[in-house]
Structures are given as C-alpha cells and as structure tokens.
Amino acid sequence: MTQFLLYAAAVLCILTGLVGIILPAVPGMSLIVAGCVLAAAADGFTRVGFLPLILITTLGAISFAAEWYGQKLGSEKLGVSKWATAGAIIGSVIGLFFAPWGLVFGPFLGAALLEAFHTQNTGHSVRAGFAALIGLFMTAIMKYLIAVLMILIWLFAFFV
C-alpha cells in the first residue's frame, strides 16, 4: 500500500511539474525531480539508484541555469530593461486568471507596459513585449525537452 501511494504521489508530482513548466507560480522542474525521487524510493532505490537520480537532479539544475542565462542573454541582445522582465513576470501571474489567452498575452502586455513606463518609447516597449513572449516560449520548449529527458532517464533506469 505504501509503495502504491509513493508511486501515485510521484506521478502527481511529475504531471503537476509538467504543467508547472508553463505556469509561473508552480515549480515545475523541482516537482519533476521530486517525483522521480519519490518513484525511486517506492521500491527502495533498487531499480533506480542514486546515479540516475543525480543525473536527473543535475539536469533540473541545468534547466534553472539555462533559463536564467537565456533570459539575461535575450534581454541584453534586445536591449530591454529589468522593468520589461519584471513586467513579463507580473503579466504571467495576472495572465493565470485569464487562461488560456492570458498566459500568452499577459507576459507580452506586462513587459511592454512596464518598458513603456520606464523608457517612454512605444516602439522599444513593443519590441520588449515580443522579446518576453519569444523568451517565454523558448524557455518552455527547452524546459519540456529537459523534462522529457529526465523522465526518460528514470524510465530507462527502471526498466533496464
């Protein structure tokens, strides 16, 4: 019974983590790592040992670093300020209440509005909004690819 509950909690963590990759308030990658660890603990780490879990955890950490670096690099290349980044985050959170369209347009509007407030330049602020939108999608794609790789590593270790 305990094993079943651990597997059920692991699946719930992983599925919530996959949704959390898009939703800004949910720690998606951390939940996926936690789900993999819970699933490995369900059978006492006999099928999935510590080496695959270290690899999975490392990939989770890499995704955080890549997300931060990608946002920083994208902001620098397009010349947007920290105001646009903050606006994209605020717009993402507010956009949750207007899903699904709010998840798409929230970051754009948040970045554009705060950048316009900061620079008083409409063209630049629209560019900042598009940069936030592109960054959001690129980050989500990268995180989903890493998440799939993490799950595949766990499945390989479990079944092989």
C-alpha positions as CSV (number, residue, x, y, z in Angstrom):
1,M,0.0,0.0,0.0
2,T,2.8,2.4,0.8
3,Q,4.5,1.6,-2.4
4,F,1.3,2.4,-4.4
5,L,1.0,5.7,-2.5
6,L,4.6,6.7,-3.3
7,Y,4.1,5.9,-7.0
8,A,0.8,7.8,-7.0
9,A,2.5,10.8,-5.3
10,A,5.3,10.6,-7.8
11,V,3.0,10.6,-10.8
12,L,1.1,13.5,-9.4
13,C,4.4,15.5,-8.8
14,I,5.6,14.8,-12.4
15,L,2.3,15.7,-14.0
16,T,2.0,18.8,-11.9
17,G,5.6,19.6,-12.8
18,L,4.9,19.3,-16.5
19,V,2.0,21.8,-16.1
20,G,4.2,24.0,-13.9
21,I,6.7,24.5,-16.7
22,I,4.2,26.9,-18.2
23,L,2.5,28.3,-15.1
24,P,4.8,30.8,-13.3
25,A,3.7,30.0,-9.8
26,V,4.3,26.3,-9.9
27,P,7.9,25.0,-9.5
28,G,7.8,22.6,-12.5
29,M,11.3,21.2,-12.7
30,S,11.6,20.8,-8.9
31,L,8.3,18.8,-8.9
32,I,9.6,16.5,-11.7
33,V,12.8,15.9,-9.8
34,A,10.8,15.2,-6.6
35,G,8.5,12.8,-8.5
36,C,11.4,10.9,-9.8
37,V,13.0,10.6,-6.4
38,L,9.6,9.5,-4.8
39,A,9.2,6.9,-7.6
40,A,12.7,5.6,-7.0
41,A,12.1,5.5,-3.2
42,A,8.9,3.5,-3.7
43,D,10.9,0.3,-4.3
44,G,13.8,1.3,-2.0
45,F,16.0,2.6,-4.8
46,T,16.6,-1.0,-6.1
47,R,15.6,-0.3,-9.7
48,V,16.5,3.4,-10.0
49,G,19.7,4.0,-8.0
50,F,21.5,7.2,-7.0
51,L,23.4,7.7,-10.2
52,P,20.3,8.2,-12.4
53,L,18.8,10.4,-9.7
54,I,22.0,12.5,-9.5
55,L,21.8,12.9,-13.3
56,I,18.1,13.9,-13.2
57,T,18.8,16.4,-10.4
58,T,21.7,17.8,-12.4
59,L,19.5,18.3,-15.4
60,G,17.0,20.1,-13.2
61,A,19.7,22.4,-12.0
62,I,20.9,23.0,-15.6
63,S,17.4,23.9,-16.6
64,F,17.3,26.7,-13.9
65,A,20.7,28.0,-15.0
66,A,19.8,27.8,-18.7
67,E,16.5,29.7,-18.1
68,W,18.3,32.4,-16.1
69,Y,21.1,32.7,-18.6
70,G,18.7,32.7,-21.6
71,Q,16.6,35.5,-20.2
72,K,19.7,37.5,-19.4
73,L,21.2,37.0,-22.8
74,G,17.9,37.7,-24.6
75,S,17.4,40.9,-22.6
76,E,20.9,42.1,-23.3
77,K,20.7,41.3,-27.1
78,L,17.4,43.2,-27.5
79,G,18.3,46.0,-25.1
80,V,15.3,45.6,-22.8
81,S,15.5,46.6,-19.2
82,K,14.8,44.8,-16.0
83,W,11.5,46.6,-16.0
84,A,10.4,44.5,-19.0
85,T,11.5,41.3,-17.3
86,A,9.6,42.2,-14.2
87,G,6.6,43.2,-16.3
88,A,6.7,39.8,-18.1
89,I,6.6,38.0,-14.7
90,I,3.8,40.2,-13.4
91,G,1.9,39.7,-16.6
92,S,2.3,36.0,-16.4
93,V,0.9,35.8,-12.9
94,I,-2.1,38.1,-13.8
95,G,-2.5,36.1,-17.1
96,L,-3.2,33.0,-15.0
97,F,-6.6,34.4,-14.2
98,F,-7.4,34.8,-17.9
99,A,-6.1,31.5,-19.2
100,P,-5.5,30.3,-21.8
101,W,-5.1,33.7,-23.6
102,G,-3.8,35.4,-20.5
103,L,-0.8,33.0,-20.4
104,V,0.1,34.1,-23.9
105,F,-0.7,37.8,-23.8
106,G,0.0,38.5,-20.1
107,P,3.8,38.4,-20.4
108,F,3.7,40.5,-23.6
109,L,1.5,43.2,-22.1
110,G,3.3,43.2,-18.8
111,A,6.7,43.6,-20.4
112,A,5.5,46.2,-23.0
113,L,3.7,48.3,-20.4
114,L,6.5,48.4,-17.8
115,E,9.1,49.0,-20.5
116,A,6.9,51.8,-21.9
117,F,6.7,53.3,-18.4
118,H,10.5,53.0,-18.0
119,T,11.6,54.3,-21.4
120,Q,8.7,56.3,-22.8
121,N,9.4,54.7,-26.2
122,T,6.5,52.8,-27.7
123,G,8.4,51.0,-30.4
124,H,11.0,49.8,-28.0
125,S,8.4,48.7,-25.5
126,V,6.5,46.6,-28.1
127,R,9.8,45.0,-29.0
128,A,10.3,44.2,-25.3
129,G,6.9,42.6,-25.2
130,F,7.7,40.4,-28.2
131,A,11.1,39.5,-26.6
132,A,9.3,38.4,-23.5
133,L,6.9,36.3,-25.5
134,I,9.6,34.7,-27.5
135,G,11.7,34.1,-24.4
136,L,8.7,32.5,-22.6
137,F,8.1,30.1,-25.5
138,M,11.8,29.3,-26.0
139,T,12.2,28.6,-22.3
140,A,9.2,26.4,-22.1
141,I,10.3,24.4,-25.1
142,M,13.8,24.0,-23.5
143,K,12.4,23.0,-20.2
144,Y,10.0,20.5,-21.7
145,L,12.8,18.8,-23.6
146,I,14.9,18.6,-20.4
147,A,11.8,17.3,-18.5
148,V,11.3,14.6,-21.1
149,L,14.9,13.6,-20.9
150,M,14.7,13.4,-17.1
151,I,11.7,11.2,-17.3
152,L,13.3,9.0,-20.0
153,I,16.4,8.6,-17.8
154,W,14.2,7.4,-14.9
155,L,12.2,5.0,-17.2
156,F,15.5,3.6,-18.7
157,A,16.9,3.0,-15.2
158,F,13.6,1.5,-14.0
159,F,13.1,-0.9,-16.9
160,V,16.7,-1.8,-17.9
